Amino acid sequence: MNRRSLSCDWTEEDRLMCSRWTRHMAVFYGCAALLIFGFIILTKASNPAPDQASPLQTARGHLGDLSGKAQ
């Protein structure tokens, strides 16, 4: 069975189209990544102020110290 070799004789137009397509895909995925990271940062809960206790710290205070020491 004879096999034909796949030639890579690209024309200048083919090279330009490939580079444009690659550039456009990089811009698209870069923008998508920025939108996702921005959404994560904006929806992330901010840290409470030092004088405010978080709900977890409040629950631990009601349950007592887990190390077994008396309060």
ROMILO-378689 format. One record per residue: residue number from 1; x, y, z of N, C-alpha, C, O in turn; residue in three letters. Coordinates in nm, 2 decimals, padded with zeros to 4 digits. Atoms other than C-alpha are relative to their C-alpha. Layout:
N
+-----+--------+--------+--------+--------+--------+--------+--------+--------+--------+--------+--------+--------+-----+
|   i |   n.xx |   n.yy |   n.zz |  ca.xx |  ca.yy |  ca.zz |   c.xx |   c.yy |   c.zz |   o.xx |   o.yy |   o.zz |  aa |
+-----+--------+--------+--------+--------+--------+--------+--------+--------+--------+--------+--------+--------+-----+
| NUM |      X |      Y |      Z |      X |      Y |      Z |      X |      Y |      Z |      X |      Y |      Z | ALA |
...
+-----+--------+--------+--------+--------+--------+--------+--------+--------+--------+--------+--------+--------+-----+
//
This chain:
71
+-----+--------+--------+--------+--------+--------+--------+--------+--------+--------+--------+--------+--------+-----+
|   i |   n.xx |   n.yy |   n.zz |  ca.xx |  ca.yy |  ca.zz |   c.xx |   c.yy |   c.zz |   o.xx |   o.yy |   o.zz |  aa |
+-----+--------+--------+--------+--------+--------+--------+--------+--------+--------+--------+--------+--------+-----+
|   1 |  00.08 | -00.12 |  00.00 |  00.00 |  00.00 |  00.00 |  00.09 |  00.12 |  00.00 |  00.18 |  00.14 |  00.09 | MET |
|   2 | -00.07 | -00.12 |  00.01 |  00.14 |  00.33 | -00.10 | -00.05 |  00.11 |  00.09 | -00.17 |  00.12 |  00.11 | ASN |
|   3 |  00.04 | -00.11 | -00.09 |  00.14 |  00.62 |  00.14 |  00.04 |  00.13 | -00.06 |  00.15 |  00.14 | -00.11 | ARG |
|   4 | -00.04 | -00.14 |  00.04 |  00.13 |  00.98 |  00.05 |  00.05 |  00.08 |  00.12 | -00.01 |  00.07 |  00.23 | ARG |
|   5 | -00.05 | -00.08 | -00.11 |  00.33 |  01.21 |  00.26 | -00.08 |  00.13 |  00.01 | -00.12 |  00.18 | -00.10 | SER |
|   6 |  00.08 | -00.12 | -00.02 |  00.15 |  01.50 |  00.41 |  00.10 |  00.12 | -00.02 |  00.19 |  00.13 |  00.07 | LEU |
|   7 | -00.09 | -00.11 |  00.02 |  00.33 |  01.81 |  00.27 | -00.04 |  00.12 |  00.09 | -00.16 |  00.14 |  00.11 | SER |
|   8 |  00.03 | -00.13 | -00.07 |  00.36 |  02.13 |  00.47 |  00.05 |  00.12 | -00.08 |  00.12 |  00.20 | -00.03 | CYS |
|   9 | -00.04 | -00.11 |  00.09 |  00.41 |  02.36 |  00.18 | -00.11 |  00.11 |  00.01 | -00.19 |  00.12 | -00.07 | ASP |
|  10 |  00.09 | -00.11 | -00.03 |  00.22 |  02.65 |  00.33 |  00.03 |  00.12 | -00.08 |  00.15 |  00.15 | -00.10 | TRP |
|  11 | -00.03 | -00.12 |  00.07 |  00.18 |  02.96 |  00.13 |  00.01 |  00.11 |  00.11 | -00.02 |  00.09 |  00.23 | THR |
|  12 | -00.01 | -00.11 | -00.09 |  00.24 |  03.30 |  00.29 | -00.14 |  00.04 |  00.05 | -00.15 |  00.08 |  00.17 | GLU |
|  13 |  00.14 | -00.02 | -00.05 | -00.14 |  03.35 |  00.31 | -00.04 | -00.09 |  00.11 | -00.10 | -00.06 |  00.21 | GLU |
|  14 |  00.03 |  00.10 | -00.11 | -00.17 |  03.03 |  00.51 |  00.07 |  00.03 |  00.13 |  00.01 |  00.02 |  00.24 | ASP |
|  15 | -00.08 | -00.04 | -00.12 |  00.10 |  03.14 |  00.75 | -00.06 |  00.12 |  00.07 | -00.08 |  00.12 |  00.20 | ARG |
|  16 |  00.06 | -00.12 | -00.05 | -00.06 |  03.48 |  00.80 | -00.14 | -00.04 |  00.07 | -00.17 |  00.01 |  00.18 | LEU |
|  17 |  00.13 |  00.04 | -00.06 | -00.41 |  03.32 |  00.86 |  00.02 | -00.08 |  00.13 | -00.05 | -00.06 |  00.22 | MET |
|  18 | -00.03 |  00.08 | -00.12 | -00.26 |  03.07 |  01.11 |  00.04 |  00.09 |  00.12 |  00.00 |  00.08 |  00.23 | CYS |
|  19 | -00.05 | -00.09 | -00.10 | -00.08 |  03.35 |  01.30 | -00.12 |  00.09 |  00.05 | -00.12 |  00.12 |  00.17 | SER |
|  20 |  00.12 | -00.09 | -00.05 | -00.40 |  03.57 |  01.31 | -00.09 | -00.08 |  00.08 | -00.14 | -00.04 |  00.19 | ARG |
|  21 |  00.09 |  00.08 | -00.08 | -00.61 |  03.28 |  01.43 |  00.06 | -00.03 |  00.13 | -00.02 | -00.03 |  00.23 | TRP |
|  22 | -00.07 |  00.03 | -00.13 | -00.36 |  03.19 |  01.70 |  00.00 |  00.12 |  00.09 | -00.03 |  00.11 |  00.21 | THR |
|  23 |  00.00 | -00.12 | -00.08 | -00.34 |  03.55 |  01.81 | -00.14 |  00.03 |  00.05 | -00.16 |  00.07 |  00.17 | ARG |
|  24 |  00.14 | -00.02 | -00.04 | -00.72 |  03.58 |  01.82 | -00.04 | -00.09 |  00.11 | -00.11 | -00.06 |  00.21 | HIS |
|  25 |  00.03 |  00.10 | -00.11 | -00.75 |  03.26 |  02.03 |  00.07 |  00.04 |  00.13 |  00.01 |  00.02 |  00.24 | MET |
|  26 | -00.07 | -00.04 | -00.12 | -00.49 |  03.39 |  02.27 | -00.07 |  00.11 |  00.07 | -00.08 |  00.12 |  00.19 | ALA |
|  27 |  00.07 | -00.12 | -00.06 | -00.67 |  03.72 |  02.32 | -00.13 | -00.05 |  00.06 | -00.17 |  00.00 |  00.17 | VAL |
|  28 |  00.12 |  00.05 | -00.05 | -01.00 |  03.53 |  02.36 |  00.01 | -00.07 |  00.14 | -00.06 | -00.04 |  00.23 | PHE |
|  29 | -00.02 |  00.08 | -00.13 | -00.87 |  03.29 |  02.63 |  00.06 |  00.09 |  00.11 |  00.03 |  00.07 |  00.23 | TYR |
|  30 | -00.05 | -00.09 | -00.10 | -00.68 |  03.57 |  02.80 | -00.11 |  00.08 |  00.06 | -00.11 |  00.10 |  00.19 | GLY |
|  31 |  00.11 | -00.08 | -00.05 | -00.99 |  03.78 |  02.83 | -00.09 | -00.09 |  00.09 | -00.14 | -00.04 |  00.20 | CYS |
|  32 |  00.08 |  00.09 | -00.08 | -01.19 |  03.48 |  02.96 |  00.06 | -00.02 |  00.13 | -00.01 | -00.03 |  00.24 | ALA |
|  33 | -00.07 |  00.03 | -00.12 | -00.93 |  03.41 |  03.22 |  00.00 |  00.13 |  00.09 | -00.03 |  00.11 |  00.21 | ALA |
|  34 |  00.01 | -00.13 | -00.08 | -00.93 |  03.78 |  03.34 | -00.14 |  00.01 |  00.05 | -00.15 |  00.05 |  00.17 | LEU |
|  35 |  00.14 | -00.01 | -00.05 | -01.31 |  03.77 |  03.37 | -00.02 | -00.10 |  00.11 | -00.08 | -00.06 |  00.21 | LEU |
|  36 |  00.02 |  00.10 | -00.10 | -01.30 |  03.45 |  03.57 |  00.07 |  00.04 |  00.13 |  00.02 |  00.04 |  00.24 | ILE |
|  37 | -00.08 | -00.04 | -00.12 | -01.02 |  03.58 |  03.80 | -00.07 |  00.12 |  00.07 | -00.07 |  00.13 |  00.19 | PHE |
|  38 |  00.06 | -00.12 | -00.05 | -01.20 |  03.91 |  03.84 | -00.13 | -00.04 |  00.08 | -00.16 |  00.02 |  00.18 | GLY |
|  39 |  00.12 |  00.04 | -00.07 | -01.53 |  03.74 |  03.93 |  00.04 | -00.07 |  00.13 | -00.03 | -00.05 |  00.23 | PHE |
|  40 | -00.04 |  00.07 | -00.13 | -01.35 |  03.52 |  04.19 |  00.04 |  00.10 |  00.10 |  00.01 |  00.09 |  00.22 | ILE |
|  41 | -00.05 | -00.10 | -00.10 | -01.18 |  03.82 |  04.35 | -00.11 |  00.09 |  00.05 | -00.12 |  00.12 |  00.17 | ILE |
|  42 |  00.11 | -00.09 | -00.05 | -01.50 |  04.03 |  04.36 | -00.10 | -00.08 |  00.09 | -00.16 | -00.01 |  00.17 | LEU |
|  43 |  00.10 |  00.07 | -00.08 | -01.71 |  03.75 |  04.51 |  00.06 | -00.06 |  00.12 | -00.01 | -00.12 |  00.21 | THR |
|  44 | -00.06 |  00.05 | -00.12 | -01.45 |  03.64 |  04.76 | -00.04 |  00.08 |  00.12 | -00.03 |  00.20 |  00.12 | LYS |
|  45 |  00.04 | -00.07 | -00.12 | -01.56 |  03.72 |  05.11 |  00.13 |  00.07 |  00.06 |  00.23 |  00.02 |  00.07 | ALA |
|  46 | -00.12 | -00.07 | -00.05 | -01.34 |  03.99 |  05.26 |  00.02 | -00.04 |  00.15 | -00.07 | -00.10 |  00.21 | SER |
|  47 | -00.03 |  00.04 | -00.14 | -01.16 |  03.93 |  05.59 | -00.07 |  00.09 |  00.10 | -00.07 |  00.21 |  00.07 | ASN |
|  48 |  00.06 | -00.08 | -00.10 | -01.34 |  04.05 |  05.90 |  00.10 |  00.09 |  00.07 |  00.22 |  00.06 |  00.07 | PRO |
|  49 | -00.09 | -00.09 | -00.08 | -01.19 |  04.34 |  06.10 |  00.05 | -00.08 |  00.12 | -00.02 | -00.17 |  00.17 | ALA |
|  50 | -00.06 |  00.07 | -00.12 | -00.97 |  04.23 |  06.39 | -00.09 |  00.00 |  00.12 | -00.09 | -00.10 |  00.20 | PRO |
|  51 |  00.08 |  00.00 | -00.12 | -01.23 |  04.33 |  06.65 | -00.13 | -00.08 | -00.02 | -00.21 | -00.09 |  00.07 | ASP |
|  52 |  00.12 |  00.08 |  00.03 | -01.51 |  04.12 |  06.48 |  00.04 | -00.15 |  00.00 |  00.14 | -00.19 | -00.07 | GLN |
|  53 | -00.02 |  00.14 |  00.00 | -01.53 |  03.75 |  06.54 | -00.07 | -00.06 | -00.12 | -00.19 | -00.02 | -00.15 | ALA |
|  54 |  00.07 |  00.07 |  00.11 | -01.61 |  03.52 |  06.25 | -00.10 | -00.10 |  00.06 | -00.09 | -00.13 |  00.18 | SER |
|  55 |  00.09 |  00.10 | -00.05 | -01.90 |  03.27 |  06.28 |  00.07 | -00.12 |  00.05 |  00.02 | -00.18 |  00.15 | PRO |
|  56 | -00.07 |  00.12 | -00.05 | -01.65 |  02.99 |  06.32 |  00.06 |  00.03 |  00.13 |  00.06 | -00.06 |  00.22 | LEU |
|  57 | -00.06 | -00.03 | -00.13 | -01.47 |  03.17 |  06.60 | -00.11 |  00.01 |  00.11 | -00.09 | -00.03 |  00.22 | GLN |
|  58 |  00.11 | -00.01 | -00.09 | -01.81 |  03.24 |  06.77 | -00.05 | -00.14 |  00.04 | -00.07 | -00.16 |  00.16 | THR |
|  59 |  00.04 |  00.14 | -00.03 | -01.91 |  02.87 |  06.74 |  00.10 | -00.07 |  00.09 |  00.06 | -00.14 |  00.18 | ALA |
|  60 | -00.10 |  00.06 | -00.09 | -01.58 |  02.76 |  06.89 |  00.00 |  00.06 |  00.14 |  00.02 | -00.02 |  00.24 | ARG |
|  61 |  00.01 | -00.06 | -00.13 | -01.63 |  03.00 |  07.17 | -00.11 | -00.06 |  00.08 | -00.10 | -00.08 |  00.20 | GLY |
|  62 |  00.11 |  00.06 | -00.06 | -01.96 |  02.84 |  07.25 |  00.03 | -00.15 |  00.03 | -00.03 | -00.20 |  00.13 | HIS |
|  63 | -00.03 |  00.14 | -00.02 | -01.83 |  02.49 |  07.22 |  00.11 | -00.03 |  00.10 |  00.13 | -00.14 |  00.15 | LEU |
|  64 | -00.11 |  00.01 | -00.09 | -01.53 |  02.55 |  07.45 |  00.13 | -00.03 | -00.08 |  00.13 | -00.05 | -00.20 | GLY |
|  65 | -00.13 |  00.02 |  00.06 | -01.17 |  02.50 |  07.39 |  00.02 | -00.15 | -00.03 | -00.01 | -00.24 |  00.05 | ASP |
|  66 | -00.01 |  00.14 |  00.04 | -01.09 |  02.18 |  07.20 |  00.12 | -00.06 |  00.06 |  00.14 | -00.19 |  00.05 | LEU |
|  67 | -00.12 |  00.06 | -00.06 | -00.76 |  02.13 |  07.38 | -00.02 | -00.06 |  00.13 |  00.07 | -00.13 |  00.18 | SER |
|  68 |  00.03 |  00.06 | -00.12 | -00.93 |  02.03 |  07.69 |  00.02 |  00.08 |  00.12 | -00.01 |  00.05 |  00.24 | GLY |
|  69 | -00.02 | -00.09 | -00.11 | -00.83 |  02.32 |  07.90 | -00.12 |  00.07 |  00.04 | -00.21 |  00.10 | -00.04 | LYS |
|  70 |  00.12 | -00.07 | -00.04 | -01.09 |  02.50 |  08.11 |  00.02 |  00.14 | -00.03 |  00.13 |  00.20 | -00.04 | ALA |
|  71 | -00.01 | -00.14 |  00.04 | -01.18 |  02.85 |  08.01 | -00.01 |  00.08 |  00.13 | -00.01 |  00.21 |  00.12 | GLN |
+-----+--------+--------+--------+--------+--------+--------+--------+--------+--------+--------+--------+--------+-----+
//
